[in-house]
Amino acid sequence: MGFDFSYLLEVLPQLFYSARFTLYLTLVATLFGLIIGLILAVINYYEIKILDPLAKVYLFVIRSAPLIALLYFFYYGIAMYSDFVQNMNPLNAVSIVISMTAGGFMAESIRGALLSVEEGQKDAAYSLGMTDSQLMRRVIIPQATRIALPSLFNNVISITKMTSLSFVLGVVDVMGAARVEGSRTFAYFEIYAGVIIVYLVIVGLLSLFQRYIAKKSSQAY
């Protein structure tokens, strides 16, 4: 009944192989989350009429509702009224929901970075005849990117951990593979120890990359 280290070594390759879905979901959610977050942050930054209240409602819902509830609502709830969702691959469904959730959290990081740019620089840009779009592209975004990087990388790490819920829709990621293997062998202690090891490796590598980017970014300034 003790800890079976040999079984842990046996199951680890399977768990690491299943991590390809975890990495895929993390990459997709990060990419689309950044796009959604940037759009929401710009809407909030300029306080665009009609869109700004809608963006605030979106952010409130995304930040308040548990991810697992959003997954079930989208894949099982909306599917009752949409053939498109009903026929959707579970992996794609998880990608959409996590991307939308990530976008909500990234929007706050990006908005804070945009607001951190000094007003004097904006006034100087306007005095040179820059338009709002030129100001955003040439002055605000380059500086805000450096400021936002640490918190955005924290968001990426959170996204990686969010993907662990994808198994509830049948995606055989790390947690999904652990669930399948556990139902076969009942060696849950070793299996979930293996899951923790896999996530420690992934998050550890992301953290090292975060430090590297932060160092390079600080050297540039």
C-alpha positions as CSV (number, residue, x, y, z in Angstrom):
1,M,0.0,0.0,0.0
2,G,3.1,2.2,0.0
3,F,4.1,4.7,-2.6
4,D,5.0,2.9,-5.9
5,F,7.9,4.9,-7.3
6,S,8.3,2.5,-10.2
7,Y,4.7,3.0,-11.3
8,L,5.2,6.8,-11.1
9,L,8.1,6.5,-13.5
10,E,6.0,4.2,-15.7
11,V,3.0,6.7,-15.9
12,L,5.0,9.9,-16.2
13,P,5.8,9.5,-20.0
14,Q,2.1,9.1,-20.6
15,L,1.2,12.2,-18.7
16,F,3.9,14.3,-20.4
17,Y,2.6,13.0,-23.8
18,S,-0.9,14.2,-22.8
19,A,0.6,17.6,-21.9
20,R,0.6,18.4,-25.7
21,F,-3.1,19.3,-25.3
22,T,-2.3,21.4,-22.3
23,L,0.4,23.3,-24.2
24,Y,-1.9,23.7,-27.2
25,L,-4.7,25.1,-25.1
26,T,-2.2,27.4,-23.3
27,L,-0.8,28.7,-26.6
28,V,-4.3,29.2,-28.3
29,A,-5.8,30.9,-25.2
30,T,-2.8,33.1,-24.8
31,L,-2.9,34.3,-28.4
32,F,-6.6,34.9,-28.6
33,G,-6.7,36.1,-25.0
34,L,-4.2,38.8,-25.8
35,I,-6.3,39.9,-28.8
36,I,-9.5,40.0,-26.8
37,G,-7.7,41.7,-23.8
38,L,-6.2,44.4,-26.0
39,I,-9.5,45.2,-27.6
40,L,-11.3,45.4,-24.2
41,A,-8.4,47.5,-22.8
42,V,-8.5,50.0,-25.6
43,I,-12.3,50.3,-25.4
44,N,-12.0,51.0,-21.7
45,Y,-9.0,53.3,-22.2
46,Y,-10.9,55.6,-24.6
47,E,-14.2,55.0,-22.9
48,I,-15.9,54.3,-26.2
49,K,-19.7,55.0,-26.0
50,I,-21.9,51.9,-26.0
51,L,-18.9,49.5,-26.2
52,D,-17.4,50.5,-22.9
53,P,-20.5,49.5,-20.8
54,L,-20.7,46.3,-22.7
55,A,-17.1,45.6,-22.1
56,K,-17.5,46.2,-18.4
57,V,-20.4,43.7,-18.2
58,Y,-18.3,41.2,-20.1
59,L,-15.4,41.6,-17.7
60,F,-17.7,41.3,-14.7
61,V,-19.2,38.1,-15.9
62,I,-15.9,36.5,-16.9
63,R,-14.2,37.5,-13.7
64,S,-17.1,36.4,-11.5
65,A,-18.2,33.1,-12.9
66,P,-16.2,29.9,-12.2
67,L,-14.5,28.6,-15.3
68,I,-16.1,25.2,-14.9
69,A,-19.6,26.8,-15.0
70,L,-18.6,28.7,-18.2
71,L,-17.4,25.5,-19.8
72,Y,-20.7,23.6,-19.0
73,F,-22.8,26.7,-20.0
74,F,-21.1,26.9,-23.4
75,Y,-20.7,23.3,-24.3
76,Y,-24.0,21.9,-22.8
77,G,-26.2,25.0,-22.4
78,I,-25.6,26.9,-25.6
79,A,-25.4,23.6,-27.5
80,M,-29.2,23.2,-26.9
81,Y,-29.8,26.2,-29.1
82,S,-26.9,26.0,-31.5
83,D,-26.0,23.2,-33.9
84,F,-22.6,24.7,-34.4
85,V,-21.7,24.4,-30.7
86,Q,-23.5,21.0,-30.5
87,N,-21.2,19.6,-33.2
88,M,-18.1,21.3,-31.9
89,N,-15.0,19.3,-31.0
90,P,-14.5,19.5,-27.2
91,L,-10.9,20.8,-27.6
92,N,-12.2,23.7,-29.7
93,A,-14.9,24.4,-27.1
94,V,-12.4,24.5,-24.3
95,S,-10.1,26.8,-26.4
96,I,-12.9,29.3,-27.0
97,V,-14.0,29.4,-23.3
98,I,-10.5,29.7,-21.9
99,S,-9.6,32.3,-24.5
100,M,-12.6,34.4,-23.5
101,T,-11.7,34.0,-19.9
102,A,-8.1,34.8,-20.4
103,G,-9.0,37.9,-22.4
104,G,-11.0,39.2,-19.5
105,F,-8.0,38.9,-17.1
106,M,-5.5,40.1,-19.6
107,A,-7.6,43.2,-20.3
108,E,-7.0,44.4,-16.7
109,S,-3.2,43.9,-17.1
110,I,-3.1,45.7,-20.4
111,R,-5.4,48.5,-19.2
112,G,-3.2,49.2,-16.2
113,A,-0.1,49.3,-18.4
114,L,-1.8,51.8,-20.8
115,L,-2.8,54.1,-18.0
116,S,0.8,54.0,-16.6
117,V,2.1,56.0,-19.6
118,E,2.7,59.6,-18.5
119,E,0.2,62.3,-19.7
120,G,3.1,64.5,-20.7
121,Q,4.2,62.1,-23.4
122,K,0.6,62.0,-24.8
123,D,0.5,65.8,-24.9
124,A,3.8,66.0,-26.6
125,A,2.6,63.5,-29.2
126,Y,-0.5,65.5,-29.9
127,S,1.6,68.7,-30.2
128,L,3.5,66.9,-33.0
129,G,0.3,66.3,-34.8
130,M,-0.1,62.6,-34.1
131,T,-3.6,61.0,-34.3
132,D,-5.0,58.8,-31.6
133,S,-4.0,55.7,-33.5
134,Q,-0.5,56.9,-34.1
135,L,-0.2,57.8,-30.4
136,M,-1.3,54.3,-29.5
137,R,1.0,52.6,-31.9
138,R,4.2,54.7,-31.5
139,V,4.1,55.9,-27.9
140,I,1.7,54.1,-25.6
141,I,1.9,50.4,-26.7
142,P,5.7,50.2,-26.9
143,Q,6.0,51.4,-23.3
144,A,2.9,49.6,-22.0
145,T,4.1,46.3,-23.4
146,R,7.2,46.4,-21.2
147,I,5.2,47.3,-18.2
148,A,2.5,44.7,-18.9
149,L,4.9,41.7,-19.5
150,P,5.3,40.5,-15.9
151,S,1.5,40.5,-15.2
152,L,0.8,39.0,-18.6
153,F,3.2,36.1,-18.0
154,N,1.4,35.5,-14.7
155,N,-1.8,35.3,-16.7
156,V,-0.2,32.7,-19.0
157,I,0.7,30.6,-15.9
158,S,-2.9,31.0,-14.7
159,I,-4.1,29.9,-18.2
160,T,-1.9,26.8,-18.0
161,K,-3.6,25.8,-14.8
162,M,-7.0,26.7,-16.1
163,T,-6.5,24.0,-18.9
164,S,-6.6,21.4,-16.2
165,L,-10.4,21.7,-16.2
166,S,-10.6,20.7,-19.9
167,F,-11.0,17.1,-18.9
168,V,-14.6,17.8,-17.8
169,L,-15.6,18.1,-21.5
170,G,-13.7,14.9,-22.4
171,V,-10.3,16.4,-23.5
172,V,-7.6,13.9,-22.7
173,D,-5.0,16.4,-21.4
174,V,-2.8,15.8,-18.4
175,M,-5.8,15.6,-16.0
176,G,-7.9,13.6,-18.5
177,A,-5.1,11.1,-18.9
178,A,-4.7,10.8,-15.2
179,R,-8.5,10.2,-14.8
180,V,-8.4,7.5,-17.4
181,E,-5.3,5.8,-15.9
182,G,-6.7,6.1,-12.4
183,S,-10.0,4.4,-13.3
184,R,-7.8,1.5,-14.6
185,T,-5.3,1.0,-11.8
186,F,-6.7,3.0,-8.8
187,A,-3.2,4.2,-8.1
188,Y,-4.4,7.7,-7.5
189,F,-1.5,8.7,-5.2
190,E,1.2,8.0,-7.8
191,I,-0.9,9.3,-10.7
192,Y,-1.7,12.7,-9.3
193,A,1.8,13.0,-7.9
194,G,2.8,12.6,-11.6
195,V,0.3,15.3,-12.6
196,I,1.8,17.7,-10.1
197,I,5.3,17.0,-11.5
198,V,4.1,17.7,-15.1
199,Y,2.6,21.0,-14.1
200,L,5.7,21.9,-12.0
201,V,7.9,21.4,-15.1
202,I,5.6,23.4,-17.4
203,V,5.2,26.3,-15.0
204,G,8.8,26.2,-14.1
205,L,9.9,26.6,-17.7
206,L,7.4,29.4,-18.2
207,S,8.8,31.2,-15.1
208,L,12.3,30.9,-16.4
209,F,11.2,32.3,-19.7
210,Q,9.4,35.1,-17.9
211,R,12.6,36.0,-16.1
212,Y,14.6,36.0,-19.3
213,I,12.1,38.3,-21.1
214,A,12.0,40.6,-18.1
215,K,15.8,40.8,-18.0
216,K,16.0,41.5,-21.8
217,S,13.2,44.1,-21.6
218,S,14.9,46.0,-18.7
219,Q,18.2,46.0,-20.6
220,A,16.5,47.7,-23.6
221,Y,15.6,50.6,-21.4
